[in-house]
Structures are given as C-alpha cells and as structure tokens.
C-alpha cells in the first residue's frame, strides 16, 4: 500500500469520525440541535427583517418617542461620569424638541478628577476627603453647558430626581418642566426630596416621572 492510499484512508477515517460524532450528538440531544438551528434561523430572520421594500411609502414602526429619545440621551450622558458610585445624566430640551444642552455629574471644568476624592465617606470623618464639596451635579452642568439659548421655559430630562440644591438652579434658570426617571434613596432623602418637590411646586415647575415605551434601547457600532 503506497503513501497516497494511506493518506486517502486516513482522510476517510477522520471524516467518518466527524460525521459519527455529529449524528450521535443529534441523537443524544436532538432538542439542543433543533434549538441551535432555530436560534440561527431567528437571527437571520431578524437581520433580514431590517430590509425594507424601497417602493413602500410607509414609515417604519418601533421608532423612539421624544420622551424615550431624550431620556436615552440623558442615560448616555451619564456614562461619561467618572463617579464610581452614582452616574447621573441630564438633557435640556426646548419646547420645540431641540436639544439645548447635556451634562453629567463630575468636578468643575479644569479641576483634575485624579487629584480630588471620589469617595462617599471619609475614614477620618473629614468631609473634605469626600466628593460632595467638589462635585457638580448633572442638572447644573447641563444648564451651564447649554448653548446660547435661554433655559427659560424649557424641559429638563434627568436620570435621577434632582436634589434640593439642583432644584434651586432649575428654578432660577427658568426651566418649566422636569422629567425624571427614578427617585433614588439618598442620605437624608426624606428632607432633600421633600424640599425639592416643595420648591419646584411653589415655583410652578411641572414635574413628571418618565414612563418608557421601550424596556431597553440597544446600540451597535457595527455597520448594517
């Protein structure tokens, strides 16, 4: 038997082993194979579903509502925050649904975030060893970062309900409506939030909690 014949026999043996393994796997666990097959088919269907008839004049379904869109931008802005404990984002919007400014919680411009503390508490009980005397809240940054347009009469989307200090800035800037996502538990929140609600109410600022139409928004940096 020459080397060519030995090579053909070896190749046939390997191929037979592979096909046998596949067959055994399917027989032992056919459901798994079917599930994998179905999931791949679903992925393909989902991918193909993005295709639209170029002659179809109708608009697509499933697009973002204005509220979900602006709140999503607030959440995306929060991802820029370097605060290890709480990331908050805000988005200032005109009554015509034009974005005027965005912001997140962080230290003032020009103040190194490597030289100031990010901790919530101090081991020595020194408040200057915590972030609180230095950090700017998202709402304040958002209003200060706005373009040349006035904040008066505008809407502010924020991922977390504003504290009493932020409520003062919101009122003073003339914002007419605050849309928040959640009211998180804070130290002394019973006082902070009560004061916020009281101030905003007295100033005639409308407050409402965001009711999302979508459970999540997935973003991909891959080309379609």
N, C-alpha and C positions, 0 to 999 in steps of 0.2 A: 504493500500500500504506500503510495507516494505522499509527499507533503501536502499536495493540493487536495487529495482525497481526505486526509486527516483534518485539514482546515474546514472543508465543507461539512464534515461530520460534527466537528466541534460547534460550528455556527448553528447547525440544525438543532443540536442538543441544547444550546443556550436559548434559542428561540422557543423550543418546546417547553423549557422550564418556565420562561416568562409567561407564555400563554396559559400554562397549567396553573401558575400562581394567581393569575387574573381570574380564571374560571373558579378556582377554589374560593377566592375571596368573595366572589359574587354569590356562590352557593352558600357559603357560611353566613354571610351578612348581606343578602340582596337588598334590604331596605336602605342600607347605607349607600350602596352604589346608586340606587334609584334617587336618593336624596341629593347626592352629589351631582347626578346628572340633571335633576330638576333645578337645582340651585344655579347651575351653569346656564341652563336654559332661561331661567328668570333674569339672570344678569344680562344675557344677550337681548332678551325682550325689553328690559328696562333701557338698555343702551339704544336699541332700535326705536324705542318709543319717543325718543327725543327728535326723531326725524319728522319733519312737517312737510306736508304737501305744499310746494311752492305756489300752487294756484288757489289754496284755501285762504279766503279773505278774513277769516275769523281770528280773533286774538287768542292767545294761549290761556289756559286755566292754571291755577296754582301760583300766580304771581303774588308778591308780597303786598300786604296792605300798607298804608302810610304809617300806621302805628307800629306794626312789626318791623318795618324798614328802619324807622328812626331809633326804635329801641335796640335793634340789632347793631346799629352803628354805635350806640352807647355801650353795648356789651363789647364790641370790637375795640373801642377806645380803652375800655378797662384793661384789656390785655397788654396795653403799653405801661401800665402801672408796675412799679418795682416793689410795691408794698408786699411783703411776704404773707401778711395776714388777711388783708382785705383789698380787693381791687374793685374800684368804682369808676364807672364811666358816665359821661353826660353828653347830650346833644341838644343844642339850641336851634329851634326851628321857627321860621316866620309863619304868619297866618296863611301865607300862600304856599306852604310846604317847601320852603327853600332853607337849606342848612346854613346857619349863620356862624356857628362855632361848635367845636367839640373840645372835650377835656377829660382828664383822669386825675386821680389823686397822686400827688408827688410833691417834692420840695420845690421851692421857688426857683425860677429861672436863674442860672448862674451859680446856684448853691450845689456843690458836689454831693451826689447821693452816695458817695463812698466815704464821705467824711462826717456825715450826720447819721444818727442811730435810727434803725427801723423797728426797734423793739417796742412792744406794747407796755412792758413793765421794766422797772429798774431793780436790780438786786440790792442796790443801796437805798432804794426809796427816793431817788433823785429824779424828779420829773424831767429834768434837762437831759437825762440819759434815755428818754423815750422819744418816739416820733412826734408826739402830739404838739409840742411847742413850735415845730418846724414845718409840718406838712400842710399843703394847700389842698382843700377838698376839690373833688371833681367838678361840682357845680360852680364853684368860684373860678376855677381855671377855665371852665367852658365859657362863662360870661366874660371873663377878662380876655380870652383868646378870640372872641368874636371879631368878625370883620368890621368895617366902619359903620355898618348899620346899627341902629339902636336896638337894645334888647326889650324896649318898651312894647308891651302888647304881644310879645312872642311866647312860644311854648317851649318848655324845658323838659326833655326826656332824660331820666336818670335811673340807673340800675338799682339804687337804694334810696329810700326816702330821706330827704335832706334833714340834717340836724338843725338845731335852733340857730346856730351861727350862720349856716348856709341860707336858712330861711330869711334872715335879715338882709343878706346880699341879694337874694332873689327879689325880695320886695323892693329894695332900694333901686335895683336895676330896671324895675318896671315890668318884669315878666308877668304875664297874665294867667298862665296855666302851667301846672306841674303834673307830669305823668310819670309815675314811679313804678318799678317792678316789684320790689319787696321792701318790707319794713323789718329789717334785721334787728336781733337783740343786741343792744349795746349796754355798756355800763351806765347806769342812771338813765336808761332809755325811757323809763316811766316819766321822767321830768323832761328830758330832751325832746321827745316826740310830742308830748302834750304841749310844750311851749311852741314847737314848730307849727303844729296844727292850729293852735290859737292865733299865732302871729299871721299865718297865711290866710286864715279865715277872716280875721279882722281887717286885713289889707285888701280883701276881695279877690285874692288869688284862687282860681279854681284848682282843685286837687282831685285827681282820679288815679285809680290803680290800673295798670295796663292789663288788658285781657287778650293774650296772644291768640291768634287764629291758627298758628302752627306750633307744634310741640318743639321743633328744632329746625335750624337752618344749617345745611351742610355746604361748606365751601371747598372747592377743589382748585389747586393751582395747575392742574393738568389741562392740556388743550382738549377740546371736544373732538 
